[in-house]
Amino acid sequence: MTMAATEGKRKAKAGKAAGPRIILASASPRRRELLKKVVPRFKVVPSGVDEDRFRGLEPNSFALEAALAKARAVGSKYPSSLIIAADTLVLLGGEVFGKPGGRDQARVMLAKLSGRTHKVITAVVLYRKDQGRVVAGLEMSRVTFKKLGRKAIEDYLDSSEYLDKAGAYAIQESGDSLVARLEGDYDNVVGLPVALLRRLMAEYRRS
């Protein structure tokens, strides 16, 4: 075996040991599809972090701390990989809506959102543990719901789209039928603001 071949094998083994270059710390198929607009190849590793533990924080801190916790949880297993994590919440007045625990809670959320304007806040964190590097940012959009009757709410709940969605709706699916107006970044409401992510990636490369 030549020295070049031996060196090549060593590099291949080192690459495997280092883990994937980029990891999305989310099981969300929505975030996976949006991330493909920025990064063609990456690994998906859900963090398993329970966002409810941050519920006592003010909304921006809630989203940032939850996203950072997700990034750190995955980064502890893949210290040499760039971890991309995000957390999205819905804010109506001073009330934070995360993911509903079931149909009854989703019904209450949609009834409260009916006919009113709420904010959708997403925090995005880029983290690499072995270099101690963290880059983070926030995006905010405003969404105004149509006035929803009981039947419209129950019909939407029958679709089960509310499952695992902040605020109990998915704008990219039939949830757009609930929306009267959107101000701001559409991708943010889906769950991963692509324009913000591009800016953070550029900042990460410069840092």
LINLIN-V37805 format. One record per run of one state. SS is the DSSP state (~ for helix, > for strand, _ for the rest). FROM is the first residue (numbers start at 0). LEN is the number of residues. Records with the same first field share a line. If there is no record, write none. Layout:
SS = FROM-LEN ; FROM-LEN
This chain:
_ = 0-2 ; 18-3 ; 24-4 ; 35-7 ; 44-6 ; 54-4 ; 75-6 ; 92-2 ; 97-1 ; 99-3 ; 113-3 ; 131-1 ; 145-4 ; 158-7 ; 166-7 ; 183-2 ; 190-3 ; 206-1
~ = 2-16 ; 28-7 ; 50-4 ; 58-17 ; 102-11 ; 128-3 ; 149-9 ; 173-5 ; 185-5 ; 193-13
> = 21-3 ; 42-2 ; 81-11 ; 94-3 ; 98-1 ; 116-12 ; 132-13 ; 165-1 ; 178-5
